Amino acid sequence: MKREAGFTLIELLVSLAVTAVLILGVLATFDFSARMNRVQLNVADMQQSLRIAQNEIVKLARMTGRGSLPLDVAVQVNSNVPANYKLIAGQDSTGVLEGTDVLTMRGVFNSSLYQIQYLNPLVWDAPDADGNGSVVVLPTAAGVPQDLEALEKLAEQGETLLLVTPFGVTSVAEIVGVDNHPIVIDDDEEDDEPPVVIDGLQIEFKRHLHEDTLGPLAPGLPAVAQIGVLEEHVFYVRSTGAADAAPSLARARMDPGSGLAYKGDLSNATLDIADNIADLQVALPGSPELRVTTLARTDRADPGKYTAAALPALIEDHAYPTTHPFNSTAGRRYRWRLMRTDINMRNL
């Protein structure tokens, strides 16, 4: 009788061993691919954060000083802040990462610069000794229409008013009232023609609480040629102090010169715009130039045995010694990138 054909035990064991080796090879390939994907996602997120951070700062910096602000009012840098520094005193949510810079920029960012017919004495009530005065904005200036409706809405919010003289000297005031009423713009009694009456927007103002920082309002100021709403924006690396919270670049809108959040709303001072930004360094190499450097790190350690290069010994004036946590064995498992932009502040 002929024996039935089949596999011997040895043949089965060899087949199983070969199959196991193949499966392990496939799994290793998948694991390597997954780790590479994680690395690429981490790097992509980091680079995107750098681009967003730089773009936000550059966009605002190019508008800084609009309204003829002097450089020392338009741009201020608080360099290498100490530990436990808060952008707003007593508010932990506005904590600034130690050693980073705080960049403050002021200007007429979102409102128009309204032209004033300063040769007409009827449109200007010069501030008195207490800083109380008024200015009238007409619907057209030099034949160009002006959006008085938008200005009225801003004025009703009690904004900071920037006043610019015909000679480019600036001062600030606080808007206290607004009135839409007819304005006589030609009252020459020797003229046989009837006076011209036109609707205008009258803005009443008073001395600003922080004029020492922003520009004093001189009593008897002879005339203003332009007005606008002055804004203050601050960029800083926000760190809440929580161990599991990575720092981020934040933008704060502040009430100008006050050190307080705009309209008292803390959410205006804690707007995170780019994650995992570990440093912001700002320099003024020459007027009107601004150099901004941001450092980003991945939010997760690199899988495998990757070790990043040590950080430069100096990023602007922020020192990174070999003992810095970023340069430790564990810290160098996080990838990092630097981005630097030189900005021409065209309004200064």
Phi, psi and omega per residue, in radians:
M1 nan 2.310 -3.108
K2 -1.360 2.365 -3.139
R3 -1.264 2.565 3.085
E4 -1.289 2.438 3.110
A5 -1.298 2.678 3.136
G6 -3.119 -3.127 3.132
F7 -1.642 2.457 3.041
T8 -1.448 2.897 3.131
L9 -1.055 -0.678 -3.134
I10 -1.130 -0.727 3.126
E11 -1.088 -0.721 3.112
L12 -1.087 -0.757 -3.129
L13 -1.123 -0.697 3.113
V14 -1.121 -0.744 3.137
S15 -1.077 -0.770 3.116
L16 -1.091 -0.695 -3.141
A17 -1.122 -0.767 3.135
V18 -1.106 -0.762 3.125
T19 -1.070 -0.733 3.139
A20 -1.098 -0.713 3.123
V21 -1.105 -0.736 3.123
L22 -1.112 -0.747 3.139
I23 -1.106 -0.757 3.120
L24 -1.079 -0.668 3.105
G25 -1.118 -0.745 3.107
V26 -1.119 -0.769 3.133
L27 -1.092 -0.704 3.114
A28 -1.098 -0.676 3.111
T29 -1.119 -0.782 3.113
F30 -1.093 -0.716 3.141
D31 -1.109 -0.771 3.111
F32 -1.080 -0.761 3.141
S33 -1.106 -0.716 3.137
A34 -1.121 -0.737 3.126
R35 -1.133 -0.684 3.096
M36 -1.118 -0.688 3.104
N37 -1.099 -0.721 3.126
R38 -1.112 -0.730 3.110
V39 -1.075 -0.809 -3.112
Q40 -1.116 -0.673 3.092
L41 -1.152 -0.733 3.112
N42 -1.055 -0.800 -3.127
V43 -1.160 -0.721 3.128
A44 -1.087 -0.760 3.104
D45 -1.085 -0.727 -3.136
M46 -1.105 -0.807 -3.132
Q47 -1.160 -0.618 3.093
Q48 -1.145 -0.692 3.097
S49 -1.079 -0.737 3.116
L50 -1.077 -0.778 -3.120
R51 -1.117 -0.759 -3.137
I52 -1.118 -0.792 -3.120
A53 -1.029 -0.862 -3.115
Q54 -1.150 -0.717 -3.107
N55 -1.092 -0.739 -3.129
E56 -1.123 -0.748 -3.120
I57 -1.207 -0.781 -3.115
V58 -1.075 -0.759 -3.105
K59 -1.022 -0.753 -3.123
L60 -1.354 -0.634 -3.105
A61 -1.086 -0.609 -3.125
R62 -1.215 -0.311 3.078
M63 -1.711 -0.159 -3.056
T64 -1.068 2.420 3.132
G65 1.499 -0.073 3.140
R66 -1.004 2.239 -3.017
G67 1.880 0.291 3.060
S68 1.178 0.483 3.096
L69 -1.170 2.472 3.025
P70 -1.209 2.723 -3.040
L71 -0.992 -0.762 -3.052
D72 -1.215 -0.301 3.040
V73 -1.598 -0.656 -3.046
A74 -1.250 -0.650 -3.059
V75 -2.297 2.255 3.057
Q76 -2.404 2.421 -3.119
V77 -2.168 2.152 3.005
N78 -1.721 1.859 -2.936
S79 -1.587 2.373 3.017
N80 0.850 1.154 -3.056
V81 -1.104 2.636 -3.131
P82 -1.338 3.045 3.087
A83 -1.103 2.583 3.082
N84 1.117 0.409 3.114
Y85 -1.370 2.399 3.113
K86 -2.052 2.356 3.072
L87 -1.065 -0.751 3.047
I88 -2.000 2.096 -3.046
A89 -0.925 2.267 3.078
G90 1.461 -0.045 -3.115
Q91 -1.870 1.803 -3.093
D92 -1.085 -0.499 -3.118
S93 -1.214 -0.181 3.102
T94 -1.897 0.458 3.103
G95 -1.116 2.445 -3.109
V96 -1.905 2.346 -3.124
L97 -1.070 2.285 -3.082
E98 -0.988 2.372 3.071
G99 1.532 -0.161 -3.134
T100 -1.569 2.941 3.139
D101 -1.726 2.685 3.034
V102 -2.016 2.151 -3.068
L103 -1.902 2.084 3.104
T104 -1.906 2.275 3.138
M105 -2.284 2.389 -3.123
R106 -2.245 2.654 3.102
G107 2.902 3.117 3.035
V108 -1.563 1.602 -2.996
F109 -1.538 -0.853 -2.956
N110 -1.941 -0.274 3.098
S111 -1.685 2.889 3.038
S112 -1.329 2.813 2.911
L113 -1.629 1.923 -3.054
Y114 -1.513 2.316 -3.132
Q115 -1.473 2.418 -3.128
I116 -1.988 2.355 3.100
Q117 -1.396 1.329 -2.940
Y118 -1.205 -0.255 3.078
L119 -1.350 -0.202 3.110
N120 -1.639 1.954 -3.082
P121 -1.131 -0.294 -3.089
L122 -1.300 -0.267 -3.059
V123 -1.689 -0.019 -3.029
W124 -2.351 2.107 3.024
D125 -1.933 1.736 -3.017
A126 -1.027 2.535 -3.140
P127 -1.084 2.448 3.098
D128 -1.480 -2.966 -3.096
A129 -1.076 -0.451 3.120
D130 -1.602 0.003 3.102
G131 1.508 0.235 3.135
N132 -1.591 2.303 3.129
G133 -2.869 -2.985 3.132
S134 -2.728 2.782 3.096
V135 -2.466 2.498 -3.135
V136 -1.911 2.256 3.080
V137 -1.847 2.220 -3.129
L138 -1.658 2.699 -3.044
P139 -1.168 -0.304 3.038
T140 -2.362 2.547 3.079
A141 -2.406 2.147 -3.082
A142 0.934 0.641 3.118
G143 1.387 0.052 -3.113
V144 -1.827 2.213 3.127
P145 -1.137 2.589 3.094
Q146 -2.188 2.396 -3.063
D147 -1.439 1.553 -3.102
L148 -1.275 -0.457 3.137
E149 -1.120 -0.769 3.107
A150 -1.118 -0.716 3.134
L151 -1.141 -0.672 -3.140
E152 -1.101 -0.713 3.127
K153 -1.100 -0.724 3.117
L154 -1.162 -0.726 -3.110
A155 -1.127 -0.599 3.137
E156 -1.166 -0.315 3.124
Q157 -1.517 0.001 3.110
G158 1.190 0.788 -3.088
E159 -1.316 3.030 3.019
T160 -1.456 2.200 -3.089
L161 -1.707 2.204 3.046
L162 -1.686 2.223 3.136
L163 -1.979 2.299 -3.104
V164 -2.148 2.144 3.129
T165 -1.315 2.920 3.081
P166 -1.045 -0.297 -3.130
F167 -1.749 0.186 3.071
G168 1.404 0.221 3.082
V169 -1.495 2.302 -3.061
T170 -1.894 2.655 2.978
S171 -2.616 2.911 -3.089
V172 -2.181 2.746 3.082
A173 -2.622 2.903 3.088
E174 -1.827 2.205 3.132
I175 -1.251 2.247 -3.132
V176 -2.058 -0.202 -3.137
G177 -2.962 2.797 3.136
V178 -2.533 2.480 -3.082
D179 -2.506 2.285 3.070
N180 -1.747 1.967 -3.104
H181 -2.713 2.822 3.135
P182 -1.151 2.455 -3.137
I183 -2.118 2.282 3.039
V184 -1.436 2.070 -3.093
I185 -1.907 0.056 3.058
D186 -2.604 1.793 -3.110
D187 -2.125 0.569 3.133
D188 -1.179 1.942 -3.059
E189 -1.204 -0.393 -3.129
E190 -1.464 -0.116 -3.127
D191 -1.545 2.282 3.130
D192 -1.255 -0.313 -3.130
E193 -1.301 2.554 3.095
P194 -1.174 2.655 3.137
P195 -1.096 2.596 3.099
V196 -1.585 2.219 3.138
V197 -2.060 2.292 -3.109
I198 -2.470 2.601 3.104
D199 -1.238 2.367 3.099
G200 -2.459 3.016 -3.129
L201 -2.007 2.027 3.135
Q202 -1.713 2.193 3.140
I203 -1.943 2.121 3.092
E204 -1.668 2.479 -3.085
F205 -2.450 2.925 3.079
K206 -2.435 3.021 -3.127
R207 -1.045 2.397 -3.139
H208 -1.443 2.424 -3.095
L209 -1.068 -0.530 -3.056
H210 -1.988 0.635 -3.104
E211 -1.160 -0.397 3.115
D212 -1.105 -0.532 3.122
T213 -1.505 -0.613 -2.941
L214 -1.782 -0.336 -3.117
G215 2.313 2.047 -3.037
P216 -1.205 2.592 3.098
L217 -1.722 1.799 -3.039
A218 -1.349 2.316 3.044
P219 -1.022 2.456 3.120
G220 1.280 0.346 3.116
L221 -0.871 2.110 -2.912
P222 -1.145 -0.666 -3.084
A223 -2.940 2.748 2.989
V224 -2.215 2.494 -3.130
A225 -1.801 -0.405 -3.137
Q226 -2.534 2.653 2.973
I227 -2.399 2.764 3.080
G228 -2.860 2.998 3.108
V229 -1.626 2.087 -3.113
L230 -1.460 2.307 3.099
E231 -2.098 2.740 3.060
E232 -2.286 2.204 3.115
H233 -2.204 2.462 -3.084
V234 -2.202 2.315 3.026
F235 -1.884 2.348 -3.141
Y236 -2.720 2.779 3.079
V237 -1.555 1.937 -3.014
R238 -1.541 2.257 3.080
S239 -2.323 2.052 -3.114
T240 -1.380 -0.166 -3.128
G241 1.589 -0.181 3.117
A242 -1.249 2.384 -3.057
A243 -1.099 -0.527 -3.063
D244 -1.703 0.141 -3.095
A245 -1.878 2.025 3.118
A246 -1.304 2.571 3.123
P247 -1.201 2.731 3.129
S248 -2.494 2.698 3.038
L249 -1.351 2.226 -3.116
A250 -2.129 2.688 3.035
R251 -2.079 2.371 3.122
A252 -2.090 2.290 2.923
R253 -1.688 2.228 -3.047
M254 -2.076 2.708 2.926
D255 -1.207 2.130 -2.962
P256 -0.891 2.220 3.045
G257 1.350 -0.052 -2.979
S258 -1.632 -0.427 -2.996
G259 1.307 0.257 -3.117
L260 -2.139 2.706 3.139
A261 -1.114 2.592 -3.136
Y262 -0.994 2.217 3.132
K263 1.019 0.365 3.108
G264 1.277 0.175 -3.108
D265 -1.692 1.932 -3.064
L266 -1.080 -0.472 3.134
S267 -1.108 -0.406 3.084
N268 -1.232 -0.260 -3.093
A269 -1.837 0.028 -3.041
T270 -2.303 0.704 -3.132
L271 -1.494 1.812 3.117
D272 -1.337 2.267 -3.084
I273 -2.071 -0.317 3.137
A274 -2.659 2.163 -3.101
D275 -1.385 2.741 2.978
N276 1.006 0.613 2.979
I277 -1.591 2.028 -3.007
A278 -1.696 -0.195 3.115
D279 -2.781 2.531 2.990
L280 -2.292 2.124 3.121
Q281 -2.202 2.345 -3.046
V282 -2.238 2.400 3.091
A283 -2.384 2.634 3.055
L284 -2.001 1.454 -3.047
P285 -1.186 -0.398 3.138
G286 3.118 2.399 -3.113
S287 -1.182 2.388 -0.062
P288 -1.789 1.063 -3.106
E289 -1.867 2.567 3.099
L290 -2.295 2.260 3.094
R291 -1.961 2.163 -3.074
V292 -2.086 2.225 3.111
T293 -2.144 2.265 3.079
T294 -2.137 2.478 3.095
L295 -1.998 2.209 3.093
A296 -2.069 2.561 3.062
R297 -2.263 2.632 3.053
T298 -1.135 2.643 -3.093
D299 -1.519 -0.060 3.106
R300 -2.338 2.544 3.096
A301 -1.119 2.590 -3.138
D302 -1.222 2.344 3.058
P303 -1.234 2.693 -3.141
G304 1.525 -2.648 -3.025
K305 -1.918 0.364 -3.122
Y306 -1.113 2.437 3.050
T307 -2.320 2.090 -3.132
A308 -1.267 2.783 3.032
A309 -1.179 2.701 3.076
A310 -1.159 2.637 3.100
L311 -1.170 2.737 3.041
P312 -1.004 2.637 3.141
A313 -1.077 -0.531 3.112
L314 -2.392 2.336 2.899
I315 -2.005 1.831 -2.880
E316 0.958 -2.018 3.133
D317 -1.906 0.286 3.098
H318 -1.671 2.001 -3.083
A319 -1.438 2.432 3.046
Y320 -2.164 1.444 -3.135
P321 -1.202 2.932 3.141
T322 -1.090 -0.365 3.136
T323 -1.492 -0.044 3.140
H324 -1.132 2.489 -3.139
P325 -0.955 -0.559 3.129
F326 -1.144 -0.412 -3.106
N327 -1.724 0.106 3.091
S328 -1.309 2.976 3.129
T329 -1.026 -0.782 3.133
A330 -1.224 -0.694 -3.095
G331 -1.151 -0.516 -3.100
R332 -1.431 0.044 2.995
R333 -1.451 -0.063 3.064
Y334 -1.761 2.277 3.106
R335 -1.318 2.663 3.131
W336 -2.479 2.738 3.074
R337 -2.483 2.568 3.019
L338 -1.935 2.516 3.006
M339 -2.366 2.324 -3.097
R340 -2.252 2.388 3.133
T341 -2.320 2.303 3.010
D342 -1.685 2.175 -3.005
I343 -2.029 2.262 3.014
N344 -1.585 1.932 3.138
M345 -1.444 1.604 -2.909
R346 -1.231 -0.233 3.141
N347 -1.629 0.067 -3.131
L348 -2.002 nan nan
